Amino acid sequence: MKTKGAEFIWLDGKFVKWEDAKVPIFTHALHYGTTIFEGIRAYSSMDNKLHVFRLAEHMERLHRSAQVYRINVNYSAKELCDATVELLRKNDIKESCYIRPLNFVGLHGIDLNVTLDSPTYCAIIVFPFARYFSEQGIRVGVSSWRRINDTSIPPMAKAAGNYLNSVLATQESKRHGFEESIMLDQEGNISEAPGENVFLVRDHSIYTPYIGNSALEGITRNTTFEIAANLGYTIVERPISRTELYMGDELFLTGTAAEIVGILSVDGHPVGDGREGQITRRIRQAYSRIVTAEEPRFSSWLTSVW
Ligand SMILES: Cc1ncc(COP(=O)(O)O)c(C=O)c1O
């Protein structure tokens, strides 16, 4: 989706035609990346209903990201959840789609002293969205770009400026013929991918880096903890070295866009037998059932649109 995604965008409490949702060129966020945002998915189910996955958690994270930079959000998390559902209905969206809430500093001038009084825009954009990566799995490379870290740009806040680091890592991985990259933190441990969290399976145990390894508190990461517990696995958070990626039995990424995706090779080293691992598959399939409303036990994570 590069041009028009839906008929209407929600902009500061109003439904505005996609073509008419415009902001001034002097918008602060365009100059300095002072945007905090979210990425959410809604899934159509077998009975032709549409459910947004963990909508409240995403809107709450948006507010936490805003807190870090003291960027004002004029709408509560609950109001943004309601606006999202209304927007999906207004656009008559029945198919699986992506939802992008975006809150950014507007006409503040060129100075950098953003405060809670700086004017902000708040928008929600929706567009149809299918798979991001192949279900079969992906090949990744470790990036020469280190992940941003808490001493300079806090990775825990989902802010637009962070993604310049992700762009560099992604460009490099594509140049090298990989589908995705994995970044190291400043100490050289595994951090995360440009838009996903990383998990490693060794000897039937599952590991993932600490959030302190410069990772985002992924909502799919959290979902994976719950799924794993349900399947009888415990996930251990600990630093993971690059070498362990080459020794892992299974590796996978988690993220709203990527969902759960197996890693088939790292820097050309096959992971396990070079195919999606068994634990990865079980978690991926459970995730897919949960988001499409086939697991009543997890139905509290779904917000029904229709
Ligand atoms: C840098 C980064 N890490 C991890 C994730 C995964 O987070 P989530 O599962 O909440 O989509 C994302 C996606 O939002 C991301 O951009």
The ligand as a MOL file (V3000), in Angstrom:
LIG
                    3D

  0  0  0     0  0            999 V3000
M  V30 BEGIN CTAB
M  V30 COUNTS 16 16 0 0 0
M  V30 BEGIN ATOM
M  V30 1 C 11.9360 -1.8900 16.8320 0
M  V30 2 C 10.8040 -2.8220 17.0790 0
M  V30 3 N 10.9930 -3.8820 17.8870 0
M  V30 4 C 10.0030 -4.7480 18.1290 0
M  V30 5 C 8.7590 -4.6120 17.5560 0
M  V30 6 C 7.6730 -5.5760 17.8690 0
M  V30 7 O 6.6900 -4.9520 18.6480 0
M  V30 8 P 5.1760 -5.4000 18.5840 0
M  V30 9 O 5.1740 -6.8580 18.8320 0
M  V30 10 O 4.5260 -4.6310 19.6710 0
M  V30 11 O 4.6690 -5.0620 17.2300 0
M  V30 12 C 8.5160 -3.5130 16.7170 0
M  V30 13 C 7.2050 -3.2960 16.1270 0
M  V30 14 O 6.4690 -2.4640 16.5980 0
M  V30 15 C 9.5590 -2.6020 16.4790 0
M  V30 16 O 9.3640 -1.5560 15.6720 0
M  V30 END ATOM
M  V30 BEGIN BOND
M  V30 1 1 1 2
M  V30 2 1 2 3
M  V30 3 2 2 15
M  V30 4 2 3 4
M  V30 5 1 4 5
M  V30 6 1 5 6
M  V30 7 2 5 12
M  V30 8 1 6 7
M  V30 9 1 7 8
M  V30 10 2 8 9
M  V30 11 1 8 10
M  V30 12 1 8 11
M  V30 13 1 12 13
M  V30 14 1 12 15
M  V30 15 2 13 14
M  V30 16 1 15 16
M  V30 END BOND
M  V30 END CTAB
M  END
